[in-house]
């Protein structure tokens, strides 16, 4: 009997979870697109000579992505620290 009473509450929770999942997917897609744009501009010449990445380009992209993710992680941690140290904390 309580199953039917809580169905609207469960539906609300599911909608909130879906909205959060969509927001997380949007943020990840944005991060991916910024990494691709930034690292492509820095590591790959405007004129393509070969169809595949050469070793230098591959190493540059690996380092660029690693740095980008490390900075993103640091900024996220700092923002979380700042928001946790707000007036309500």
Biopython code that builds the backbone (N, CA, C, O; Angstrom):
import numpy as np
from Bio.PDB.StructureBuilder import StructureBuilder

atoms = [
    (1, "UNK", "N", (0.817, -1.185, 0.000)),
    (1, "UNK", "CA", (0.000, 0.000, 0.000)),
    (1, "UNK", "C", (0.862, 1.251, 0.000)),
    (1, "UNK", "O", (0.553, 2.209, -0.710)),
    (2, "UNK", "N", (1.919, 1.264, 0.768)),
    (2, "UNK", "CA", (2.797, 2.427, 0.785)),
    (2, "UNK", "C", (3.542, 2.587, -0.537)),
    (2, "UNK", "O", (4.021, 3.673, -0.861)),
    (3, "UNK", "N", (3.637, 1.491, -1.300)),
    (3, "UNK", "CA", (4.296, 1.555, -2.603)),
    (3, "UNK", "C", (3.597, 2.561, -3.510)),
    (3, "UNK", "O", (4.256, 3.335, -4.203)),
    (4, "UNK", "N", (2.270, 2.553, -3.510)),
    (4, "UNK", "CA", (1.516, 3.457, -4.363)),
    (4, "UNK", "C", (1.562, 4.894, -3.872)),
    (4, "UNK", "O", (1.498, 5.828, -4.671)),
    (5, "UNK", "N", (1.670, 5.071, -2.587)),
    (5, "UNK", "CA", (1.734, 6.419, -2.035)),
    (5, "UNK", "C", (3.059, 7.096, -2.350)),
    (5, "UNK", "O", (3.105, 8.316, -2.501)),
    (6, "UNK", "N", (4.127, 6.335, -2.452)),
    (6, "UNK", "CA", (5.451, 6.904, -2.685)),
    (6, "UNK", "C", (5.817, 6.981, -4.160)),
    (6, "UNK", "O", (6.919, 7.420, -4.487)),
    (7, "UNK", "N", (4.939, 6.574, -5.053)),
    (7, "UNK", "CA", (5.294, 6.564, -6.467)),
    (7, "UNK", "C", (5.580, 7.967, -6.991)),
    (7, "UNK", "O", (6.480, 8.137, -7.814)),
    (8, "UNK", "N", (4.845, 8.966, -6.542)),
    (8, "UNK", "CA", (5.110, 10.334, -7.003)),
    (8, "UNK", "C", (6.429, 10.847, -6.439)),
    (8, "UNK", "O", (7.144, 11.591, -7.111)),
    (9, "UNK", "N", (6.756, 10.457, -5.215)),
    (9, "UNK", "CA", (8.043, 10.858, -4.635)),
    (9, "UNK", "C", (9.185, 10.196, -5.391)),
    (9, "UNK", "O", (10.204, 10.834, -5.654)),
    (10, "UNK", "N", (9.026, 8.922, -5.743)),
    (10, "UNK", "CA", (10.057, 8.222, -6.511)),
    (10, "UNK", "C", (10.217, 8.831, -7.893)),
    (10, "UNK", "O", (11.332, 8.947, -8.402)),
    (11, "UNK", "N", (9.107, 9.220, -8.498)),
    (11, "UNK", "CA", (9.160, 9.834, -9.818)),
    (11, "UNK", "C", (9.892, 11.171, -9.753)),
    (11, "UNK", "O", (10.651, 11.503, -10.663)),
    (12, "UNK", "N", (9.675, 11.936, -8.698)),
    (12, "UNK", "CA", (10.368, 13.211, -8.519)),
    (12, "UNK", "C", (11.864, 12.988, -8.366)),
    (12, "UNK", "O", (12.670, 13.715, -8.946)),
    (13, "UNK", "N", (12.233, 11.980, -7.583)),
    (13, "UNK", "CA", (13.650, 11.660, -7.396)),
    (13, "UNK", "C", (14.269, 11.227, -8.717)),
    (13, "UNK", "O", (15.381, 11.640, -9.044)),
    (14, "UNK", "N", (13.559, 10.395, -9.481)),
    (14, "UNK", "CA", (14.077, 9.954, -10.772)),
    (14, "UNK", "C", (14.261, 11.126, -11.730)),
    (14, "UNK", "O", (15.245, 11.166, -12.469)),
    (15, "UNK", "N", (13.341, 12.070, -11.731)),
    (15, "UNK", "CA", (13.467, 13.245, -12.594)),
    (15, "UNK", "C", (14.660, 14.095, -12.166)),
    (15, "UNK", "O", (15.382, 14.627, -13.009)),
    (16, "UNK", "N", (14.866, 14.221, -10.855)),
    (16, "UNK", "CA", (16.019, 14.977, -10.363)),
    (16, "UNK", "C", (17.315, 14.275, -10.755)),
    (16, "UNK", "O", (18.278, 14.926, -11.160)),
    (17, "UNK", "N", (17.341, 12.948, -10.637)),
    (17, "UNK", "CA", (18.532, 12.191, -11.030)),
    (17, "UNK", "C", (18.807, 12.338, -12.515)),
    (17, "UNK", "O", (19.962, 12.470, -12.920)),
    (18, "UNK", "N", (17.766, 12.317, -13.332)),
    (18, "UNK", "CA", (17.936, 12.488, -14.774)),
    (18, "UNK", "C", (18.474, 13.878, -15.090)),
    (18, "UNK", "O", (19.355, 14.025, -15.937)),
    (19, "UNK", "N", (17.955, 14.889, -14.421)),
    (19, "UNK", "CA", (18.425, 16.254, -14.652)),
    (19, "UNK", "C", (19.890, 16.387, -14.253)),
    (19, "UNK", "O", (20.673, 17.029, -14.953)),
    (20, "UNK", "N", (20.259, 15.782, -13.129)),
    (20, "UNK", "CA", (21.657, 15.833, -12.689)),
    (20, "UNK", "C", (22.556, 15.080, -13.664)),
    (20, "UNK", "O", (23.664, 15.530, -13.955)),
    (21, "UNK", "N", (22.091, 13.941, -14.170)),
    (21, "UNK", "CA", (22.880, 13.164, -15.127)),
    (21, "UNK", "C", (23.061, 13.939, -16.429)),
    (21, "UNK", "O", (24.146, 13.929, -17.010)),
    (22, "UNK", "N", (22.014, 14.604, -16.887)),
    (22, "UNK", "CA", (22.108, 15.416, -18.102)),
    (22, "UNK", "C", (23.081, 16.570, -17.914)),
    (22, "UNK", "O", (23.867, 16.874, -18.811)),
    (23, "UNK", "N", (23.033, 17.214, -16.753)),
    (23, "UNK", "CA", (23.945, 18.320, -16.472)),
    (23, "UNK", "C", (25.389, 17.819, -16.433)),
    (23, "UNK", "O", (26.288, 18.476, -16.957)),
    (24, "UNK", "N", (25.610, 16.668, -15.819)),
    (24, "UNK", "CA", (26.954, 16.102, -15.751)),
    (24, "UNK", "C", (27.460, 15.741, -17.145)),
    (24, "UNK", "O", (28.628, 15.968, -17.459)),
    (25, "UNK", "N", (26.590, 15.182, -17.977)),
    (25, "UNK", "CA", (26.969, 14.851, -19.345)),
    (25, "UNK", "C", (27.310, 16.110, -20.131)),
    (25, "UNK", "O", (28.281, 16.120, -20.887)),
    (26, "UNK", "N", (26.529, 17.164, -19.962)),
    (26, "UNK", "CA", (26.811, 18.437, -20.640)),
    (26, "UNK", "C", (28.161, 19.007, -20.208)),
    (26, "UNK", "O", (28.922, 19.509, -21.035)),
    (27, "UNK", "N", (28.453, 18.925, -18.909)),
    (27, "UNK", "CA", (29.730, 19.447, -18.410)),
    (27, "UNK", "C", (30.896, 18.620, -18.946)),
    (27, "UNK", "O", (31.931, 19.176, -19.313)),
    (28, "UNK", "N", (30.739, 17.303, -18.994)),
    (28, "UNK", "CA", (31.804, 16.446, -19.509)),
    (28, "UNK", "C", (32.016, 16.684, -21.000)),
    (28, "UNK", "O", (33.152, 16.715, -21.472)),
    (29, "UNK", "N", (30.919, 16.852, -21.744)),
    (29, "UNK", "CA", (31.026, 17.131, -23.176)),
    (29, "UNK", "C", (31.734, 18.455, -23.416)),
    (29, "UNK", "O", (32.565, 18.560, -24.318)),
    (30, "UNK", "N", (31.412, 19.465, -22.618)),
    (30, "UNK", "CA", (32.077, 20.763, -22.730)),
    (30, "UNK", "C", (33.567, 20.636, -22.432)),
    (30, "UNK", "O", (34.393, 21.201, -23.149)),
    (31, "UNK", "N", (33.915, 19.903, -21.385)),
    (31, "UNK", "CA", (35.320, 19.685, -21.038)),
    (31, "UNK", "C", (36.049, 18.991, -22.183)),
    (31, "UNK", "O", (37.143, 19.405, -22.567)),
    (32, "UNK", "N", (35.448, 17.943, -22.725)),
    (32, "UNK", "CA", (36.053, 17.212, -23.836)),
    (32, "UNK", "C", (36.279, 18.131, -25.036)),
    (32, "UNK", "O", (37.356, 18.116, -25.632)),
    (33, "UNK", "N", (35.279, 18.925, -25.390)),
    (33, "UNK", "CA", (35.403, 19.824, -26.540)),
    (33, "UNK", "C", (36.486, 20.878, -26.324)),
    (33, "UNK", "O", (37.208, 21.226, -27.258)),
    (34, "UNK", "N", (36.603, 21.389, -25.093)),
    (34, "UNK", "CA", (37.658, 22.369, -24.811)),
    (34, "UNK", "C", (39.039, 21.729, -24.888)),
    (34, "UNK", "O", (39.981, 22.353, -25.378)),
    (35, "UNK", "N", (39.172, 20.497, -24.411)),
    (35, "UNK", "CA", (40.453, 19.787, -24.499)),
    (35, "UNK", "C", (40.824, 19.567, -25.955)),
    (35, "UNK", "O", (41.955, 19.842, -26.357)),
    (36, "UNK", "N", (39.887, 19.077, -26.745)),
    (36, "UNK", "CA", (40.157, 18.816, -28.161)),
    (36, "UNK", "C", (40.585, 20.095, -28.863)),
    (36, "UNK", "O", (41.577, 20.104, -29.591)),
    (37, "UNK", "N", (39.846, 21.166, -28.651)),
    (37, "UNK", "CA", (40.147, 22.431, -29.313)),
    (37, "UNK", "C", (41.520, 22.963, -28.912)),
    (37, "UNK", "O", (42.328, 23.322, -29.768)),
    (38, "UNK", "N", (41.775, 23.012, -27.614)),
    (38, "UNK", "CA", (43.024, 23.573, -27.111)),
    (38, "UNK", "C", (44.231, 22.738, -27.529)),
    (38, "UNK", "O", (45.216, 23.277, -28.032)),
    (39, "UNK", "N", (44.155, 21.437, -27.324)),
    (39, "UNK", "CA", (45.309, 20.579, -27.617)),
    (39, "UNK", "C", (45.532, 20.429, -29.121)),
    (39, "UNK", "O", (46.674, 20.304, -29.563)),
    (40, "UNK", "N", (44.467, 20.439, -29.903)),
    (40, "UNK", "CA", (44.623, 20.372, -31.359)),
    (40, "UNK", "C", (45.347, 21.610, -31.867)),
    (40, "UNK", "O", (46.238, 21.523, -32.713)),
    (41, "UNK", "N", (44.950, 22.763, -31.338)),
    (41, "UNK", "CA", (45.573, 24.025, -31.753)),
    (41, "UNK", "C", (47.053, 24.066, -31.379)),
    (41, "UNK", "O", (47.871, 24.566, -32.151)),
    (42, "UNK", "N", (47.404, 23.547, -30.201)),
    (42, "UNK", "CA", (48.778, 23.609, -29.715)),
    (42, "UNK", "C", (49.687, 22.551, -30.325)),
    (42, "UNK", "O", (50.880, 22.794, -30.505)),
    (43, "UNK", "N", (49.145, 21.382, -30.645)),
    (43, "UNK", "CA", (50.001, 20.238, -30.966)),
    (43, "UNK", "C", (49.994, 19.798, -32.426)),
    (43, "UNK", "O", (50.903, 19.089, -32.856)),
    (44, "UNK", "N", (49.009, 20.196, -33.176)),
    (44, "UNK", "CA", (48.902, 19.701, -34.549)),
    (44, "UNK", "C", (48.992, 20.879, -35.511)),
    (44, "UNK", "O", (48.223, 21.834, -35.405)),
    (45, "UNK", "N", (49.935, 20.810, -36.449)),
    (45, "UNK", "CA", (50.099, 21.918, -37.400)),
    (45, "UNK", "C", (48.861, 22.090, -38.287)),
    (45, "UNK", "O", (48.079, 21.160, -38.485)),
    (46, "UNK", "N", (48.713, 23.298, -38.809)),
    (46, "UNK", "CA", (47.548, 23.621, -39.638)),
    (46, "UNK", "C", (47.517, 22.804, -40.929)),
    (46, "UNK", "O", (46.448, 22.440, -41.419)),
    (47, "UNK", "N", (48.686, 22.527, -41.465)),
    (47, "UNK", "CA", (48.753, 21.727, -42.691)),
    (47, "UNK", "C", (49.133, 20.297, -42.330)),
    (47, "UNK", "O", (50.169, 20.053, -41.711)),
    (48, "UNK", "N", (48.291, 19.371, -42.718)),
    (48, "UNK", "CA", (48.545, 17.962, -42.426)),
    (48, "UNK", "C", (49.513, 17.389, -43.450)),
    (48, "UNK", "O", (49.310, 17.523, -44.657)),
    (49, "UNK", "N", (50.562, 16.750, -42.957)),
    (49, "UNK", "CA", (51.532, 16.105, -43.831)),
    (49, "UNK", "C", (51.243, 14.609, -43.904)),
    (49, "UNK", "O", (51.344, 13.999, -44.969)),
    (50, "UNK", "N", (50.888, 14.032, -42.774)),
    (50, "UNK", "CA", (50.609, 12.602, -42.693)),
    (50, "UNK", "C", (49.172, 12.393, -42.226)),
    (50, "UNK", "O", (48.573, 13.270, -41.604)),
    (51, "UNK", "N", (48.637, 11.231, -42.532)),
    (51, "UNK", "CA", (47.285, 10.903, -42.095)),
    (51, "UNK", "C", (47.201, 10.586, -40.615)),
    (51, "UNK", "O", (46.172, 10.819, -39.981)),
    (52, "UNK", "N", (48.282, 10.056, -40.066)),
    (52, "UNK", "CA", (48.325, 9.695, -38.649)),
    (52, "UNK", "C", (49.179, 10.692, -37.884)),
    (52, "UNK", "O", (49.969, 11.433, -38.468)),
    (53, "UNK", "N", (49.007, 10.697, -36.562)),
    (53, "UNK", "CA", (49.859, 11.539, -35.723)),
    (53, "UNK", "C", (51.277, 10.988, -35.726)),
    (53, "UNK", "O", (51.486, 9.776, -35.678)),
    (54, "UNK", "N", (52.250, 11.896, -35.784)),
    (54, "UNK", "CA", (53.619, 11.427, -35.607)),
    (54, "UNK", "C", (53.912, 11.375, -34.108)),
    (54, "UNK", "O", (53.082, 11.779, -33.293)),
    (55, "UNK", "N", (55.085, 10.880, -33.753)),
    (55, "UNK", "CA", (55.403, 10.677, -32.339)),
    (55, "UNK", "C", (55.378, 11.992, -31.554)),
    (55, "UNK", "O", (54.854, 12.035, -30.441)),
    (56, "UNK", "N", (55.935, 13.053, -32.119)),
    (56, "UNK", "CA", (55.962, 14.346, -31.436)),
    (56, "UNK", "C", (54.568, 14.888, -31.176)),
    (56, "UNK", "O", (54.293, 15.413, -30.097)),
    (57, "UNK", "N", (53.686, 14.763, -32.160)),
    (57, "UNK", "CA", (52.313, 15.231, -31.986)),
    (57, "UNK", "C", (51.584, 14.414, -30.919)),
    (57, "UNK", "O", (50.850, 14.966, -30.099)),
    (58, "UNK", "N", (51.790, 13.103, -30.938)),
    (58, "UNK", "CA", (51.135, 12.227, -29.960)),
    (58, "UNK", "C", (51.602, 12.543, -28.542)),
    (58, "UNK", "O", (50.793, 12.597, -27.615)),
    (59, "UNK", "N", (52.908, 12.751, -28.374)),
    (59, "UNK", "CA", (53.447, 13.093, -27.053)),
    (59, "UNK", "C", (52.902, 14.442, -26.600)),
    (59, "UNK", "O", (52.527, 14.602, -25.438)),
    (60, "UNK", "N", (52.857, 15.404, -27.504)),
    (60, "UNK", "CA", (52.330, 16.732, -27.179)),
    (60, "UNK", "C", (50.876, 16.635, -26.725)),
    (60, "UNK", "O", (50.491, 17.253, -25.733)),
    (61, "UNK", "N", (50.078, 15.869, -27.440)),
    (61, "UNK", "CA", (48.667, 15.724, -27.081)),
    (61, "UNK", "C", (48.523, 15.035, -25.730)),
    (61, "UNK", "O", (47.705, 15.449, -24.908)),
    (62, "UNK", "N", (49.315, 13.981, -25.491)),
    (62, "UNK", "CA", (49.264, 13.296, -24.189)),
    (62, "UNK", "C", (49.558, 14.261, -23.049)),
    (62, "UNK", "O", (48.849, 14.277, -22.043)),
    (63, "UNK", "N", (50.596, 15.059, -23.207)),
    (63, "UNK", "CA", (50.970, 16.014, -22.159)),
    (63, "UNK", "C", (49.922, 17.107, -22.006)),
    (63, "UNK", "O", (49.586, 17.506, -20.891)),
    (64, "UNK", "N", (49.412, 17.582, -23.127)),
    (64, "UNK", "CA", (48.405, 18.644, -23.101)),
    (64, "UNK", "C", (47.150, 18.179, -22.364)),
    (64, "UNK", "O", (46.626, 18.896, -21.512)),
    (65, "UNK", "N", (46.677, 16.995, -22.689)),
    (65, "UNK", "CA", (45.476, 16.463, -22.038)),
    (65, "UNK", "C", (45.729, 16.256, -20.548)),
    (65, "UNK", "O", (44.877, 16.585, -19.723)),
    (66, "UNK", "N", (46.894, 15.713, -20.197)),
    (66, "UNK", "CA", (47.222, 15.488, -18.784)),
    (66, "UNK", "C", (47.245, 16.807, -18.013)),
    (66, "UNK", "O", (46.703, 16.894, -16.911)),
    (67, "UNK", "N", (47.870, 17.831, -18.590)),
    (67, "UNK", "CA", (47.919, 19.140, -17.928)),
    (67, "UNK", "C", (46.526, 19.747, -17.811)),
    (67, "UNK", "O", (46.170, 20.301, -16.771)),
    (68, "UNK", "N", (45.747, 19.642, -18.871)),
    (68, "UNK", "CA", (44.400, 20.204, -18.870)),
    (68, "UNK", "C", (43.565, 19.566, -17.768)),
    (68, "UNK", "O", (42.877, 20.267, -17.025)),
    (69, "UNK", "N", (43.620, 18.235, -17.658)),
    (69, "UNK", "CA", (42.842, 17.534, -16.639)),
    (69, "UNK", "C", (43.345, 17.840, -15.233)),
    (69, "UNK", "O", (42.547, 17.958, -14.303)),
    (70, "UNK", "N", (44.657, 17.968, -15.071)),
    (70, "UNK", "CA", (45.218, 18.286, -13.758)),
    (70, "UNK", "C", (44.779, 19.677, -13.308)),
    (70, "UNK", "O", (44.406, 19.870, -12.151)),
    (71, "UNK", "N", (44.824, 20.634, -14.214)),
    (71, "UNK", "CA", (44.383, 21.992, -13.880)),
    (71, "UNK", "C", (42.887, 21.998, -13.571)),
    (71, "UNK", "O", (42.449, 22.646, -12.620)),
    (72, "UNK", "N", (42.110, 21.283, -14.369)),
    (72, "UNK", "CA", (40.671, 21.204, -14.131)),
    (72, "UNK", "C", (40.390, 20.611, -12.753)),
    (72, "UNK", "O", (39.510, 21.091, -12.039)),
    (73, "UNK", "N", (41.124, 19.581, -12.380)),
    (73, "UNK", "CA", (40.965, 18.951, -11.066)),
    (73, "UNK", "C", (41.324, 19.935, -9.951)),
    (73, "UNK", "O", (40.613, 20.028, -8.951)),
    (74, "UNK", "N", (42.425, 20.668, -10.123)),
    (74, "UNK", "CA", (42.857, 21.640, -9.111)),
    (74, "UNK", "C", (41.848, 22.772, -8.955)),
    (74, "UNK", "O", (41.525, 23.174, -7.837)),
    (75, "UNK", "N", (41.357, 23.278, -10.070)),
    (75, "UNK", "CA", (40.373, 24.363, -10.023)),
    (75, "UNK", "C", (39.085, 23.871, -9.369)),
    (75, "UNK", "O", (38.493, 24.579, -8.554)),
    (76, "UNK", "N", (38.650, 22.667, -9.719)),
    (76, "UNK", "CA", (37.449, 22.102, -9.105)),
    (76, "UNK", "C", (37.594, 21.950, -7.601)),
    (76, "UNK", "O", (36.666, 22.250, -6.849)),
    (77, "UNK", "N", (38.764, 21.480, -7.159)),
    (77, "UNK", "CA", (39.012, 21.320, -5.722)),
    (77, "UNK", "C", (39.012, 22.672, -5.019)),
    (77, "UNK", "O", (38.474, 22.806, -3.920)),
    (78, "UNK", "N", (39.614, 23.671, -5.653)),
    (78, "UNK", "CA", (39.662, 25.008, -5.058)),
    (78, "UNK", "C", (38.260, 25.611, -4.969)),
    (78, "UNK", "O", (37.903, 26.209, -3.954)),
    (79, "UNK", "N", (37.470, 25.453, -6.027)),
    (79, "UNK", "CA", (36.099, 25.966, -6.003)),
    (79, "UNK", "C", (35.268, 25.267, -4.935)),
    (79, "UNK", "O", (34.457, 25.900, -4.259)),
    (80, "UNK", "N", (35.469, 23.972, -4.785)),
    (80, "UNK", "CA", (34.751, 23.225, -3.760)),
    (80, "UNK", "C", (35.170, 23.693, -2.367)),
    (80, "UNK", "O", (34.339, 23.803, -1.465)),
    (81, "UNK", "N", (36.458, 23.964, -2.202)),
    (81, "UNK", "CA", (36.973, 24.454, -0.924)),
    (81, "UNK", "C", (36.375, 25.823, -0.606)),
    (81, "UNK", "O", (35.960, 26.080, 0.524)),
    (82, "UNK", "N", (36.333, 26.696, -1.608)),
    (82, "UNK", "CA", (35.788, 28.041, -1.414)),
    (82, "UNK", "C", (34.297, 27.974, -1.096)),
    (82, "UNK", "O", (33.826, 28.666, -0.194)),
    (83, "UNK", "N", (33.555, 27.152, -1.824)),
    (83, "UNK", "CA", (32.111, 27.062, -1.575)),
    (83, "UNK", "C", (31.826, 26.432, -0.217)),
    (83, "UNK", "O", (30.812, 26.747, 0.406)),
    (84, "UNK", "N", (32.699, 25.551, 0.251)),
    (84, "UNK", "CA", (32.539, 24.950, 1.566)),
    (84, "UNK", "C", (32.895, 25.899, 2.686)),
    (84, "UNK", "O", (32.440, 25.722, 3.816)),
    (85, "UNK", "N", (33.703, 26.906, 2.391)),
    (85, "UNK", "CA", (34.142, 27.870, 3.402)),
    (85, "UNK", "C", (33.286, 29.130, 3.388)),
    (85, "UNK", "O", (33.682, 30.160, 3.932)),
    (86, "UNK", "N", (32.113, 29.048, 2.764)),
    (86, "UNK", "CA", (31.232, 30.211, 2.680)),
    (86, "UNK", "C", (30.632, 30.569, 4.026)),
    (86, "UNK", "O", (30.956, 29.939, 5.032)),
    (87, "UNK", "N", (29.762, 31.570, 4.062)),
    (87, "UNK", "CA", (29.197, 32.053, 5.324)),
    (87, "UNK", "C", (28.314, 31.020, 6.022)),
    (87, "UNK", "O", (28.157, 31.084, 7.241)),
    (88, "UNK", "N", (27.733, 30.070, 5.285)),
    (88, "UNK", "CA", (26.857, 29.060, 5.889)),
    (88, "UNK", "C", (27.619, 27.856, 6.404)),
    (88, "UNK", "O", (27.040, 27.024, 7.103)),
    (89, "UNK", "N", (28.887, 27.734, 6.085)),
    (89, "UNK", "CA", (29.648, 26.548, 6.487)),
    (89, "UNK", "C", (30.220, 26.682, 7.871)),
    (89, "UNK", "O", (30.887, 25.768, 8.355)),
]
sb = StructureBuilder()
sb.init_structure("model")
sb.init_model(0)
sb.init_chain("A")
sb.init_seg("    ")
for serial, (resi, resn, name, xyz) in enumerate(atoms, 1):
    if name == "N":
        sb.init_residue(resn, " ", resi, " ")
    sb.init_atom(name, np.array(xyz, "f"), 0.0, 1.0, " ", f" {name:<3s}", serial, name[0])
structure = sb.get_structure()
